[in-house]
Amino acid sequence: MPVISIFNSGNLATNAKNLTAFRQGLKEAGFVEGQNVAIEIHWAENQFDRLPALATEVAARRPAVIVSNTLAALRIKAATSTIPIVFTTGSDPVRDGLVTSMSRPGGNITGAVFVTGILGAKRLELLRQFVPNATKIAMLIYPGTPETEAERKDVQAGAQRIGRQVDFFEVRSAGDVETAFATLASRRVDALLIGTGPFIANNRGLFVALASRHAIPAMYANIECVEIGGLMGYGASLPDAYHQAGLYTGRILKGEKPGDLPVVQSSKFQFVINLNAAKALRLEFHPQLLATADEVIE
């Protein structure tokens, strides 16, 4: 039976829901693991320096299709020009060099985009609505990626429009995150934005735990953070993107060419609030504000 290789820069702990959504999309396309398709999973465990060697290993196994997230997709694309690749990304795949066009990707690659980086100003606006007295606002980002820099610029523009300043703290490791939160607490920051990217998504439990420990109201780019105790989040759903990846993988297994399948972009965004987190922070939201949320977790 054909073999699908899932090549991901993260780990199982933070991708369980995504894998379930992928398998569901694959099933809807007519393929069930263990019956008419096999799945191999290769995790980099957030050790991004392992990605080049893993990409070479995955390509050498010659699977029928390779499914990757942003950082892994960039590496696997460099490792093979013939094996079909389906990516999921929160970045701009044209800007990043994954595809030449959203409508006709060309070559051996296509995928699904969950828009996130260009929503920074919107997240800042929502955070300020729910923490209106916030004067000291900060943001944690993983620097150096195109999506991070796009998000930084978007937040800076949004802050200028509302007459506020946002202080940026760059984090590259768990130790950096611990240090940053200690600094935020010592400076008595009123509100916090948590940026986008694989590092933050794969370590979301750490960010949520530290925001709770230091009692800092935080807005997350990854809405899954709210499900595990974060205060609020605004963005597209990662599982939806993986579901689409499953559908596309099935179509490719049936003979369609990835380069002919348009890159699918998220059109639905969710604003999610966790009331338990709000109560722990002693925040009281007006009912009219709560009504703006797409989902309220109690």
C-alpha positions, 0 to 999 in steps of 0.5 A, a space after each residue: 500500500 502507498 506510504 505517507 510520510 508526515 515530516 514535522 518540526 514539532 512533536 506529537 504532544 502539540 500535534 495530536 489534534 492536527 493528526 486527527 484532523 489530517 486522518 479525517 480528511 484522508 478518510 473523506 478522500 477514501 483512504 484509511 490508515 492500515 487498510 489502504 494506506 500507511 503513515 510514517 511520522 518523523 518528528 524533529 522535536 522542535 530541534 530545528 537544526 535536525 531538519 536538513 538531515 531528517 529531510 534527506 532521510 525522509 526523501 530517501 525513503 521515497 514515500 508516495 506523499 510527504 506532508 509537512 509544516 512550514 519549516 519542514 516543508 522548506 527543507 523537504 522541498 530542497 531535498 526532492 523535486 519529484 515526491 509530492 509534498 503537501 504543506 500546512 503553513 501560517 506564513 506566505 508560501 509564495 514569499 517563502 519560496 514554497 510555491 510560485 503561485 497560490 492558484 497554480 503552485 506548479 512543481 511537486 507541491 501544494 498545501 493549505 494556509 492558515 493566515 496568522 502573521 498579518 492579524 497582529 494589529 487585529 489581536 492588539 485591538 481585541 486585547 485593548 478592548 478587553 483590557 482597556 486600561 492597559 498602558 504597558 503592552 508587550 509582545 513575545 516573538 520568535 525572531 528571524 522568520 518572514 512571518 514574524 517580521 510581518 507580524 511585528 510590522 503589523 503590530 507596530 502599525 496597529 499600535 501607532 494608530 491607537 497611540 500606544 507603544 508595544 515593547 518586543 521581546 525575542 525568545 528562541 528557547 525555553 530559557 528565553 521565555 522564562 527570562 522574558 516573563 520574569 522581566 515582564 512581571 518586574 516591569 508590571 506589564 498590563 497586557 501581552 501579545 504572544 506571537 506566531 510561529 512553530 516555536 511558540 505553537 510547539 511550546 504553547 503550554 509553557 507560554 500559557 503556564 507562565 502567563 497564568 503564573 505571572 497574572 498577565 492578560 495575554 492574547 495568543 495567535 494560536 487559538 489552541 492556547 485558549 483551549 489549554 488555559 490561555 485567556 484569549 486568541 484570534 486566528 485560523 484553526 490549525 486542525 482545519 488546515 490539516 484536514 485540508 491537507 488530508 483531503 489533498 493527500 488523498 486526491 494526490 494518491 488518486 492521481 492528481 498532480 500537486 502543482 495543479 491543486 490551488 493552495 487553499 487559504 483560510 477564510 474563517 477566523 475565530 475569536 475565542 475567550 476562556 472565562 476561567 482564565 479571565 476569572 483567575 485574572 479577576 477580569 470582568 468582561 461586559 456582555 456586549 464584548 463577550 458577544 463578539 467572541 465566536 467561542 467562549 470556554 467556561 
